[in-house]
Amino acid sequence: MPVFNFDFNKSCTNLDMGAARSGIFTPNLTSLELHEEELQRFNRIALRLSPEHQPFTLDQIAGAARRVLRAAAKGQDSTFIKVRMRRAGEMRAAYKDTQWNMAPALKADLRELLDYLGSDTGLIPNHIPTVGLLDDAVLVDVAMNKFRTELDEYADFCRFRVAEASHLDIAIEAVDIDRERWFIERQQEQRLEQQLRRVRGSTYAKSEGAERAFRIC
């Protein structure tokens, strides 16, 4: 099995997908057809999401599928797939949120990725047991360098919206906020926090050698 970096929020795991390390094919799946035409589409999307990424080969995908299947035969879930599909859920939420305005180019890239994830005609059809989401998870992994900052900001936006709803005692859906207002509010919060830090470190007593009269906390 490949070694994973579990700092999923800040890292993008690069799998060693060499078929030579995949071991024997598990009997959980009698056959898995991987087609060159679908691989070309897969690589085209991967290149759009990460231009510096080298194209995948059918042997690499097959090797990764074998490793996932061998782990499943031992009762082990694929952490790689589970975590990346959670990230895919965050991508869908950001894309569909009408209050979160994304840059048009970035949103177009995300739309192509989500279209692939929502289709059952990818490199590995989604209905295939155990490994059906493997190709989806690999694409999400490839895309993380492009979308990580966007997803982190969206997560902060969601936290801010929940806090506003709680403060106003209204439903989250009723909070009138968009990305621009969130950004302004966050800047104001950061300036206030910086000011408080400065004040906490200052005193009103300026006599040399004398003990401070009082301190702003």
C-alpha positions as CSV (number, residue, x, y, z in Angstrom):
1,M,0.0,0.0,0.0
2,P,1.2,3.5,-0.7
3,V,2.3,5.8,2.2
4,F,-0.2,8.6,2.8
5,N,0.4,12.0,4.3
6,F,-2.5,12.5,6.7
7,D,-2.3,16.3,6.8
8,F,-5.1,16.4,4.3
9,N,-6.0,20.1,4.8
10,K,-2.6,21.4,3.7
11,S,-1.0,18.7,1.6
12,C,-1.6,17.0,-1.8
13,T,-0.6,13.4,-1.6
14,N,1.4,12.1,-4.6
15,L,0.7,8.4,-5.0
16,D,3.3,6.0,-6.2
17,M,1.1,4.3,-8.7
18,G,3.6,2.0,-10.3
19,A,1.9,-1.2,-11.4
20,A,5.0,-3.2,-10.3
21,R,4.1,-2.5,-6.7
22,S,0.5,-3.5,-7.0
23,G,0.9,-7.2,-6.2
24,I,-1.5,-9.9,-7.4
25,F,-5.0,-9.0,-8.6
26,T,-7.6,-9.7,-6.0
27,P,-10.6,-11.9,-6.9
28,N,-13.0,-9.3,-5.6
29,L,-13.3,-8.0,-9.1
30,T,-13.0,-10.5,-12.0
31,S,-12.2,-7.8,-14.6
32,L,-11.7,-4.1,-15.0
33,E,-11.7,-2.6,-18.4
34,L,-9.7,0.6,-18.8
35,H,-10.0,2.3,-22.2
36,E,-7.5,4.5,-23.8
37,E,-10.2,7.0,-25.0
38,E,-11.4,7.5,-21.4
39,L,-7.8,7.8,-20.2
40,Q,-7.2,10.6,-22.7
41,R,-10.3,12.5,-21.3
42,F,-9.1,11.8,-17.8
43,N,-5.6,13.2,-18.6
44,R,-7.0,16.2,-20.4
45,I,-8.9,17.2,-17.3
46,A,-6.0,16.4,-15.0
47,L,-3.7,18.6,-17.2
48,R,-6.3,21.5,-17.0
49,L,-6.4,21.2,-13.3
50,S,-2.6,20.9,-12.9
51,P,-0.6,21.8,-16.0
52,E,2.7,20.5,-14.5
53,H,1.3,17.0,-13.8
54,Q,2.6,14.2,-15.9
55,P,-0.1,12.2,-17.8
56,F,-1.2,8.9,-16.1
57,T,-0.9,5.6,-17.8
58,L,-3.4,2.7,-17.8
59,D,-0.8,0.6,-16.0
60,Q,-0.6,3.2,-13.2
61,I,-4.4,3.3,-12.8
62,A,-4.6,-0.5,-12.9
63,G,-1.8,-0.7,-10.3
64,A,-3.6,1.7,-7.9
65,A,-6.9,-0.2,-8.4
66,R,-5.2,-3.5,-7.5
67,R,-3.8,-2.0,-4.3
68,V,-7.2,-0.7,-3.2
69,L,-8.7,-4.1,-3.9
70,R,-6.1,-5.9,-2.0
71,A,-6.6,-3.6,1.0
72,A,-10.4,-4.2,0.8
73,A,-9.8,-7.9,0.8
74,K,-8.2,-7.4,4.2
75,G,-11.1,-5.4,5.4
76,Q,-9.4,-2.0,5.0
77,D,-11.2,1.0,3.6
78,S,-9.3,3.3,1.2
79,T,-8.5,6.4,3.3
80,F,-7.3,8.1,0.1
81,I,-10.6,7.7,-1.6
82,K,-12.7,8.6,1.5
83,V,-10.8,11.8,2.2
84,R,-10.7,13.0,-1.4
85,M,-14.5,12.4,-1.8
86,R,-15.1,14.5,1.3
87,R,-13.1,17.3,-0.4
88,A,-15.3,16.7,-3.5
89,G,-18.3,17.4,-1.3
90,E,-16.7,20.7,-0.2
91,M,-16.2,21.6,-3.9
92,R,-19.8,20.9,-4.8
93,A,-21.0,23.0,-1.8
94,A,-18.8,26.0,-2.9
95,Y,-19.9,25.7,-6.5
96,K,-23.6,25.6,-5.7
97,D,-23.6,28.3,-3.0
98,T,-25.2,31.3,-4.6
99,Q,-23.7,33.6,-1.9
100,W,-20.1,32.5,-2.7
101,N,-18.9,34.2,-5.9
102,M,-16.0,32.4,-7.6
103,A,-13.7,33.7,-10.3
104,P,-15.2,32.7,-13.6
105,A,-12.1,30.8,-14.8
106,L,-11.8,28.9,-11.5
107,K,-15.5,28.1,-11.5
108,A,-15.2,26.8,-15.1
109,D,-12.4,24.5,-14.1
110,L,-14.4,23.3,-11.1
111,R,-17.4,22.7,-13.2
112,E,-15.5,20.4,-15.5
113,L,-14.2,18.4,-12.6
114,L,-17.6,18.1,-11.0
115,D,-19.1,17.0,-14.3
116,Y,-16.6,14.2,-14.4
117,L,-17.3,13.2,-10.8
118,G,-21.0,13.2,-11.5
119,S,-20.7,11.0,-14.5
120,D,-20.7,7.2,-14.4
121,T,-18.9,6.9,-17.7
122,G,-15.4,7.9,-16.5
123,L,-12.2,5.9,-16.7
124,I,-13.6,3.6,-13.9
125,P,-17.4,3.6,-13.8
126,N,-18.7,4.7,-10.5
127,H,-20.8,1.6,-10.1
128,I,-17.8,-0.7,-10.0
129,P,-17.4,-2.2,-6.5
130,T,-14.7,-0.8,-4.2
131,V,-12.7,1.0,-6.9
132,G,-15.5,2.9,-8.7
133,L,-14.5,6.2,-7.2
134,L,-10.7,5.8,-7.5
135,D,-10.3,7.8,-10.7
136,D,-12.6,10.5,-9.2
137,A,-10.4,10.6,-6.1
138,V,-7.2,10.9,-8.1
139,L,-8.6,13.9,-10.1
140,V,-9.6,15.6,-6.8
141,D,-6.1,15.0,-5.5
142,V,-4.6,16.5,-8.6
143,A,-6.9,19.5,-8.3
144,M,-6.2,20.3,-4.7
145,N,-3.3,22.7,-5.4
146,K,-5.6,24.8,-7.6
147,F,-8.6,24.8,-5.2
148,R,-7.2,24.5,-1.7
149,T,-7.1,28.3,-1.1
150,E,-10.6,28.6,-2.4
151,L,-11.9,25.8,-0.2
152,D,-10.2,27.2,2.9
153,E,-11.7,30.6,2.3
154,Y,-15.1,29.1,1.6
155,A,-14.9,27.1,4.9
156,D,-14.1,30.4,6.8
157,F,-17.0,32.1,4.9
158,C,-19.4,29.3,6.1
159,R,-18.2,29.6,9.7
160,F,-18.7,33.4,9.5
161,R,-22.2,32.9,8.1
162,V,-23.1,30.5,10.9
163,A,-21.8,32.9,13.5
164,E,-23.9,35.7,12.0
165,A,-27.0,33.6,12.0
166,S,-26.4,32.8,15.7
167,H,-25.8,36.5,16.5
168,L,-29.0,37.6,14.7
169,D,-30.9,34.6,15.9
170,I,-32.1,33.7,12.4
171,A,-31.7,30.8,10.0
172,I,-28.5,30.4,8.2
173,E,-30.3,30.7,4.9
174,A,-31.7,34.1,5.9
175,V,-28.2,35.6,6.5
176,D,-27.7,38.3,3.8
177,I,-24.0,38.0,3.1
178,D,-21.8,37.5,0.1
179,R,-18.1,36.9,-0.5
180,E,-17.4,40.7,-0.8
181,R,-19.0,41.5,2.5
182,W,-17.4,38.5,4.2
183,F,-14.0,39.7,3.0
184,I,-14.6,43.2,4.3
185,E,-15.8,41.9,7.7
186,R,-12.8,39.6,8.0
187,Q,-10.4,42.5,7.2
188,Q,-12.0,44.6,9.9
189,E,-11.8,41.7,12.4
190,Q,-8.1,41.3,11.6
191,R,-7.4,45.0,12.0
192,L,-9.3,45.0,15.4
193,E,-7.3,42.0,16.6
194,Q,-4.0,43.7,15.6
195,Q,-5.1,46.8,17.5
196,L,-6.0,44.8,20.6
197,R,-2.6,43.2,20.5
198,R,-0.9,46.5,20.4
199,V,-3.1,47.9,23.3
200,R,-2.5,44.8,25.4
201,G,1.2,45.5,25.2
202,S,0.9,49.2,26.1
203,T,0.5,51.1,29.4
204,Y,-0.6,54.5,30.6
205,A,2.3,54.8,33.0
206,K,5.5,56.0,31.4
207,S,7.7,56.7,34.4
208,E,11.1,55.2,34.2
209,G,11.8,52.4,36.6
210,A,8.4,52.6,38.2
211,E,6.0,49.7,38.3
212,R,3.2,50.0,35.8
213,A,0.1,51.5,37.3
214,F,-2.2,49.4,35.3
215,R,-2.3,47.4,32.1
216,I,-4.9,47.2,29.4
217,C,-6.1,43.6,29.1
